[in-house]
Amino acid sequence: MGAKLNPEQLKAVEYGEGPLMVLAGAGSGKTRVLVHRIARLVEKGVRPHRILAVTFTNKAAGEMRERLEGMMGYRAGSMWISTFHSTCARLLRLYHGAVGLSRDFAIYDDDDQKKILQAILKEEGLDDSMTPRSCAVLIDRAKNRGEDPCESFHGNYADDIIRQVYPRYQERLAREDAVDFNDLLLKVRDMAKHEVVGPELAGMFDHVLVDEFQDTNLVQFALVKHWVSQTGNLTVVGDDDQSIYSWRGAEPRNLLDFDRAYPRATAIKLEQNYRSSAMILRAANGIIQNNFDRHEKALWTDRDPGEPVLWEESSDERGEASFIAAAIHGLQQEEQRELGDIAILYRTHAQSRVLEETLRQENISYRIVGGVSFFQRKEIKDIRGYLRLVINPQADLAFERIVNTPTRGIGKTTVERLKAFARKTGISMLEAARAAGRGQVPAIKGAAAKKVMAFVTIIDGLVEVVTAGASVAEIIIQTVERSGYRDRLEKEDTPESRDRLQNLSELVSMATDYDDEADGASSLVEFEERISLASTADAEHGGSSVTMMTIHAAKGLEFPVVFVAGMEDGLFPSLRERDYDSKDSLEEERRLAYVAFTRAMDRLVLTSTRTRRVWNEIRLNHPSRFLDEIPEDCMAVRARPQGSYQDDSGFEADFQPDFDFEQPVPARQDRKRSKQKRVEVDEFDQRTHWDDVPHFDVGGDEPAASVGSWVEHSSFGPGKVLETRGEGNDRKLLINFQSVGLKTVLARFVEPGL
């Protein structure tokens, strides 16, 4: 087993009992270590069904299971290998009664959550005060910390709304026999207090292994602590330098302070990198070592040094995009790179627009990772609504979604009357619809009652299909047919309707694969649960294409060539004014840069702009402070082509479209601009318009000044005029002073410079 492992990896694999912390740097083979450690535990006599391995994505769990099946065969089948949410969903199915749920409870996703909150806000007359999304974010934030939102917020208007809405939100979940994603974890956490279930959960596993431990939140760590409370056999694998999800509840201190929770824990560092060149690793190490709160480690490789990291500064975002496109063409022509070898990473989604436009113009195929996922498409969610209602007749949210989908003449008024009758009588909306069909709902009669009863008949027919033991694939086919969904799309006969039909066909294919995998033991409940827990679905793309995504979306991926766009202060690091003095905010941004750099295998190209349009105004930029932290001997800038020119601002604009990777020169001289003193300025001081009049006269005895001319200020010294605003005594100048950087001053307080 040890032939493919380096000494530190082998040490982690062979570790015996007790708490173990594996600090696994980027590209250090952590999945290999986890898989081999699990296999080794089984070799030592640990029963497979007593092993729990927790990951953060379904993809990672599937990869781990596949590797173990290749090593161990059928014995891997009984292991618990899944995400936190999948693990907790499975435990809730086993011990549902301990927390007041039925075995067939529903799992509501983010979209379902927002619809419930939207309804509650409307009922409370608060829909003009807060959006469902904002409400959901505040609730999720509290739940991620394991707190009651009603108790964790206090003092402002938004908190008052949450205290008003949250109890009703939880009441509705309980009434519909449903949980949201956070409740999956919280309810299992609460089981620890149950006199019977609590001890069972504490003794269920002999070994618990957690991947990406730096991304766990407080609730998840509490769950893990309980699961190992009897054995103490906990293995955590993670990298505090890649903790980039604090904004969604991750707690970096879970890993940083692991030895406080488990003083006898052994720490093993995996520092040998199998992905990136030595130059790229030196750049990444140079940045991350500036963080204070981290476990000390440094990635290394036995690969050749490779090419230096390249930095290109363009005049604006269009120049940046043109450079990237030219570089991609150069990579194809000079190095025979495939487009699929290349990724463009950016800090914010908004950066992609100009990049997309330029790539299209240059006929460069690309795909964006992070768009609407397969399971979030309308037609998929509609059919899932039918499945949910068939599984759980109490699922009022599903009823409301599909009762008139596709359109069958059941209007909002009828639906509201059904809802009112259901609440008044304490029954589900489906039962209220059944009562309306029997003429037992006074407010719904005649044609409306017949239409409602026709819908009930569809649901009853699908229930019969399920009861008869049909496969999940057949159930979905029957749902698409009986609901009228397929007929409606075929009659539309548009490109969009054809795409939707293809998506429904893909859903059936997925169900068929599930049926085959289940080997006669398929369950509609389990299939729907699997869909609920799936966060994304990889889209199929014809041919090779450049991958574009945010840095957050790139975590865990690797590419031979990586471009990181927008290396500018204020954009990356992306800090708001109040964050500049926040060590935690800056350190998380630095970790994000580390993640971006370590996605690259052979080439890393960093780009920045001197100006960038923000809210239709042009903002002057300083190169990212992270560029200063890269060792100079592993970084180069591209030599300026002879065809370049200077625009009216005095900045050199990009002119030559061709790109040659042989042009880079050492960065020592060109990096001087990135080391200029950074002055934190107000919003006006960061902006300028290049299309203002180039010359102005302040009037009277005041000296004239022109955009691009040099002036002298009594306090700030010499500076260059970048913009003018206003007239007469109120005329202002935006000046880049040599001593303090950008300042806005009144024109009458400066003199012409030399």
Summary of the structure (lengths in Angstrom):
residues: 754
radius of gyration: 30.1
end to end distance: 74.6
largest distance: 96.0
contacts: 2411
relative contact order: 0.09
helix: 49%
strand: 17%
